[in-house]
């Protein structure tokens, strides 16, 4: 059953991606001349793309180790690599990245990380990383370095960011005054819970949202309690990761005719943020179909398709490929598919030292 569900996820992702590419190609007027430019990329560009593509995985590994430092738990290199590969694979191919957290938790615990620490590491990395990326994207848009404000992009970005912001901004702010914030959240939850009978659809949604916000507030408060040093380490790891990730798109944009690296990087940041909040798995289909609105102003509609297809291939699609190989060889598929991402307990109160086999 787990294998069948995975196959369905992959088929959905591939189908959406193919549909997005067909749409982008048919609407961009791409021809043989543009395709020939792929083979004309210089050795320096190819070397930079190769280094950055590998660097995306390497810096994500550093993020897991940095979060481990912040919560007082050593995450070894092997554990961090396996967690990164597993989390990336399931995050990209499942709707709403629903199985990314369970995959990360499973990968960490199978390497000896305590469950409570694994939950906090997985949660802290995704929450703080997404918050930083969205903040950077809105800053880029505010200073005028992003793509032209096409209505369809603005609507999707605002919609997705609004949903994400509820589960990012509220817990982050609440974590500074956790006791009072939790009381207020519980008050909302009580008012939404009927005195007798089952709650309706809307009330059920409010109750679930309150539970999620309360859980997020507790975990972020536990992460914040670790002190400033851990926060600085985590921030540095996030910045390095996103600079590397968006650097792939920026290098491609420059190779296909963008006339300014700062603008190319700005558009790449907003584009990556869009892929985080788009409603399809891994933004499949939508990310390809919106190549022109994002990068067309920089490199032209036809070249924009090549930039996006190559960017997705060198980053997301490669992550899915080696993630699939890892999942099929390392096992644990059934446990990941059946496990809920919000399971776990509070952050450990004492520092845990759990080195991997390669560090013993």
Long-range contacts (C-beta under 8 A, 24 or more apart in sequence): 1-337, 2-333, 2-334, 2-336, 2-337, 2-338, 3-333, 5-337, 6-93, 6-327, 6-333, 6-337, 9-93, 9-94, 9-281, 10-93, 10-324, 12-281, 12-284, 13-92, 13-93, 13-281, 13-282, 13-284, 13-320, 14-284, 16-280, 16-281, 16-284, 16-285, 16-286, 17-284, 17-285, 17-288, 17-312, 19-285, 19-289, 20-284, 20-285, 20-286, 20-287, 20-288, 20-289, 21-288, 21-305, 21-309, 23-285, 23-288, 23-289, 24-288, 24-289, 24-291, 24-292, 24-304, 24-305, 24-308, 24-309, 25-305, 27-292, 27-301, 28-291, 28-292, 28-296, 28-301, 28-302, 28-304, 28-305, 29-301, 29-302, 30-301, 30-302, 30-305, 30-306, 31-302, 34-302, 34-303, 34-305, 34-306, 35-306, 37-256, 37-303, 37-306, 38-306, 38-310, 41-255, 42-255, 45-251, 45-255, 48-251, 49-248, 49-251, 49-252, 49-314, 52-244, 52-247, 52-248, 52-251, 52-314, 53-248, 53-314, 53-315, 53-318, 55-244, 55-247, 56-241, 56-244, 56-245, 56-248, 56-315, 56-319, 57-81, 57-84, 57-85, 57-88, 57-319, 58-244, 59-237, 59-240, 59-241, 59-244, 59-245, 60-84, 60-88, 60-241, 62-237, 62-240, 62-241, 63-125, 63-129, 63-234, 63-237, 63-238, 63-241, 64-108, 64-121, 64-125, 65-237, 66-230, 66-233, 66-234, 66-236, 66-237, 67-121, 67-124, 67-125, 67-234, 67-237, 68-113, 68-117, 68-121, 69-230, 69-233, 69-234, 70-124, 70-223, 70-226, 70-230, 70-231, 70-233, 70-234, 71-117, 71-120, 71-121, 71-124, 71-222, 71-223, 71-226, 71-230, 71-347, 71-348, 72-117, 72-226, 72-348, 72-350, 72-351, 72-352, 73-113, 73-114, 73-117, 73-121, 73-348, 73-351, 73-352, 73-353, 73-354, 74-352, 74-353, 74-354, 74-355, 74-359, 75-108, 75-113, 75-121, 76-111, 76-355, 76-356, 76-357, 76-358, 76-359, 77-356, 77-358, 77-359, 78-111, 78-356, 78-357, 78-358, 79-107, 79-108, 79-111, 79-112, 79-113, 79-356, 82-107, 82-110, 82-111, 82-326, 82-330, 83-107, 83-108, 83-111, 83-122, 85-319, 85-322, 85-323, 85-326, 86-323, 86-326, 86-327, 86-336, 87-122, 88-319, 88-320, 88-323, 89-319, 89-320, 89-323, 89-324, 89-326, 89-327, 90-323, 90-336, 91-282, 92-281, 92-282, 92-316, 92-319, 92-320, 92-323, 93-281, 93-282, 93-320, 94-281, 95-279, 95-280, 95-281, 96-279, 96-281, 97-126, 97-281, 98-341, 99-336, 99-337, 99-341, 100-126, 100-341, 101-126, 101-341, 101-342, 102-336, 102-339, 102-340, 102-341, 102-343, 103-336, 105-339, 105-341, 105-343, 105-344, 106-332, 106-335, 106-336, 106-339, 107-332, 110-332, 111-354, 111-356, 112-354, 112-356, 113-352, 113-354, 114-348, 114-352, 114-354, 115-343, 115-344, 115-345, 116-344, 116-345, 116-346, 116-347, 116-348, 117-347, 117-348, 117-352, 118-344, 119-219, 119-343, 119-344, 119-345, 120-219, 120-222, 120-223, 120-344, 120-347, 122-341, 123-216, 123-219, 124-219, 124-220, 124-223, 124-234, 125-234, 127-167, 127-168, 127-171, 127-172, 127-216, 127-219, 127-220, 128-223, 128-234, 128-235, 128-238, 129-238, 129-241, 129-242, 130-164, 130-168, 130-276, 131-168, 131-169, 131-172, 132-235, 132-238, 132-239, 132-242, 133-242, 133-269, 133-272, 133-273, 133-276, 134-161, 134-164, 134-165, 134-168, 134-273, 134-276, 134-277, 136-242, 136-269, 136-273, 137-269, 137-270, 137-272, 137-273, 137-274, 140-266, 140-269, 140-270, 141-270, 145-262, 145-263, 145-266, 145-267, 146-266, 146-267, 146-269, 146-270, 147-267, 147-270, 147-271, 147-293, 147-294, 147-295, 147-297, 147-298, 148-293, 148-297, 150-293, 152-290, 152-293, 153-274, 153-290, 153-293, 153-294, 156-274, 156-277, 156-278, 156-286, 157-270, 157-273, 157-274, 157-277, 159-277, 160-274, 160-276, 160-277, 160-278, 160-279, 161-273, 161-277, 163-277, 164-276, 164-277, 166-209, 166-213, 167-212, 167-213, 167-216, 170-213, 170-216, 170-217, 171-213, 171-216, 171-217, 171-219, 171-220, 172-220, 174-213, 174-217, 174-220, 174-221, 175-217, 175-220, 175-221, 175-223, 175-224, 176-224, 178-217, 178-218, 178-221, 181-217, 182-214, 182-217, 182-218, 185-210, 185-213, 185-214, 185-217, 186-210, 186-214, 189-214, 212-342, 215-342, 218-346, 219-346, 219-347, 222-346, 222-347, 223-347, 242-269, 242-272, 245-272, 245-315, 246-271, 246-272, 248-311, 248-314, 248-315, 249-307, 249-308, 249-311, 252-306, 252-307, 252-310, 252-311, 253-295, 253-298, 253-299, 253-307, 256-299, 256-303, 256-306, 256-307, 257-298, 257-299, 257-300, 257-303, 258-298, 258-299, 259-298, 263-298, 264-298, 267-294, 267-295, 267-297, 267-298, 270-294, 271-295, 271-308, 275-316, 282-316, 282-320, 287-312, 288-312
